[in-house]
């Protein structure tokens, strides 16, 4: 595994761990969090109980910045990198199922 692959794997683990911690907090409303790599772009998907999902653009962010964005989204006033045009993001990542359009 090269250094770039190691970095992506570390980001994926970090997002999953933070998502698991947030899911344990009943006040967060978080069901899960996932790291999504779509070409050269990187996103965090936060799934809330009730079916809503939010995507945050974290392309080239370090682990600390990803953590801050997740906390801003869940506990603050929204992530700076929040993506509004989700159908395109989901399509590029091969994750579009039609349920999350416009969320």
Secondary structure, 3 states (H helix, E strand, C coil): CCHHHHHHHHHHHHHHHHHHHHHHCCCCCEEEEEEEEECCEEEEEEEECCCCEEEEECCCCCHHHHHHHHHHHHHCCCCCCECCCHHHHHHHHCCCCCCCCCC
